[in-house]
Amino acid sequence: MALKASLVGKTYPTVRVAIDEERVRAFAHAVDHRGSGVPPTIVTVPEIEAGLRNVVSDPEVGVDLARVLHGEQAYEWSRPLVAGETLVAEASIESIRGRGAMQFLTLRTDISDERGDRVAIARSTLLIREEA
C-alpha cells in the first residue's frame, strides 16, 4: 500500500519526558556514555514517544512494522541537555517519497524545554517496503 502524500504535515500529540538523574544514569550506562553530562542521544526517548510510536500505530498511515527499516537519523542541536529538565516533543510527518518498491517517510520531531526554547530537531527516515 502506497503512503498518501496528503499525510505530509500530519502532527501527533505533544509528549513530555522528564530527564531525571536516574534516567540519565541508566541511559548513559546503556549506551556506554563515559563523558560528563547528559548523553545527547537521550532525546531519542521523547522522539520515539512523540513520533515513531504514533506513526506505526496510526491506521491512516497504515504501516506494517514488519516492512519497516530505520534508514537514517539526524539531529540539529540548539543547546546541551540538562539533567532534571523536562523535554516537550512534537512530531510531524515531514516528507513522503517513493523509489521503486520502497517508500521513505521522514518524521521530524521538535524537542523543546518547558519554556518553549528549542533543544533539538530530530529527523528519522523510515524505509517502508511495499507489499508484492
ZIUR-V14432 format. One record per residue. RES is the residue in one small letter. PSI is psi as a letter, one per 40 degrees, with the letter a starting at -180 (* if undefined). Layout:
res: (RES:RES)
psi: (PSI:PSI)
This chain:
res: (m:a:l:k:a:s:l:v:g:k:t:y:p:t:v:r:v:a:i:d:e:e:r:v:r:a:f:a:h:a:v:d:h:r:g:s:g:v:p:p:t:i:v:t:v:p:e:i:e:a:g:l:r:n:v:v:s:d:p:e:v:g:v:d:l:a:r:v:l:h:g:e:q:a:y:e:w:s:r:p:l:v:a:g:e:t:l:v:a:e:a:s:i:e:s:i:r:g:r:g:a:m:q:f:l:t:l:r:t:d:i:s:d:e:r:g:d:r:v:a:i:a:r:s:t:l:l:i:r:e:e:a)
psi: (h:i:i:h:d:e:e:h:e:h:i:i:i:i:i:h:h:h:g:i:d:d:d:d:d:d:d:d:d:d:e:f:h:e:i:i:a:h:h:d:e:e:e:d:d:d:d:d:d:d:c:d:d:d:d:e:e:h:d:d:d:f:h:h:d:e:e:h:h:h:d:i:h:i:i:h:h:d:i:i:i:h:h:e:i:h:i:h:h:h:i:i:h:d:i:h:i:i:h:b:e:i:i:h:h:h:h:h:h:h:h:i:i:e:e:e:h:h:d:i:h:h:h:h:h:h:h:h:h:i:i:*)
